[in-house]
């Protein structure tokens, strides 16, 4: 069994805009040789998928499209 989670183009655009602005203010400068600064969390529910991106500094972006639920 395999799962695949895909972000629509509109959500990718929202993420990139948030990421660009967040890096300007994020207090964390180094996260290691392989990255790992951001965690992408996909939680399937009966109504839709909850999508949250979290930085190691604690800031989060909720990309969940609740309007389509």
C-alpha positions in Angstrom: 0.0 0.0 0.0 1.3 3.5 -0.9 0.0 6.9 -0.3 0.8 10.0 -2.3 -0.1 13.6 -1.3 0.0 16.3 -4.0 -0.3 20.0 -3.6 -2.4 21.8 -6.2 -0.6 24.7 -8.0 -2.5 27.3 -6.0 -1.3 25.8 -2.7 2.3 25.5 -4.0 2.1 29.3 -4.8 0.8 30.0 -1.3 3.6 28.0 0.2 6.3 29.7 -1.9 5.0 33.1 -1.0 4.9 32.2 2.7 8.3 30.6 2.6 9.9 33.6 1.0 8.5 36.0 3.6 9.1 33.6 6.5 12.8 33.1 5.7 13.3 36.9 6.1 12.1 36.8 9.8 12.9 33.2 10.9 15.3 33.1 13.8 16.7 29.7 12.8 19.7 30.1 10.5 21.2 26.6 10.2 19.3 23.4 10.1 21.9 20.9 9.2 23.5 19.4 6.1 20.3 17.7 4.7 17.8 20.5 5.5 14.8 19.5 7.4 13.7 23.0 8.3 10.1 22.4 7.1 7.7 19.5 7.9 4.9 18.9 5.5 2.0 17.2 7.4 -0.9 15.6 5.5 -3.8 14.3 7.6 -6.6 12.6 5.6 -10.1 12.9 7.0 -13.5 11.9 5.9 -14.1 15.5 4.5 -10.7 16.3 3.0 -7.0 16.4 3.7 -5.6 18.8 6.3 -2.3 20.3 5.0 0.0 22.0 7.5 3.6 23.1 6.9 5.7 23.8 10.0 9.1 25.4 10.3 11.5 24.3 13.1 11.1 27.7 14.7 7.4 26.8 15.3 5.7 29.0 12.7 3.0 27.2 10.7 1.1 27.6 7.5 -2.3 25.9 7.1 -2.9 25.2 3.4 -6.1 23.2 4.0 -8.8 24.1 1.5 -11.8 24.1 3.9 -14.0 25.8 1.3 -14.1 22.5 -0.7 -15.2 20.4 2.2 
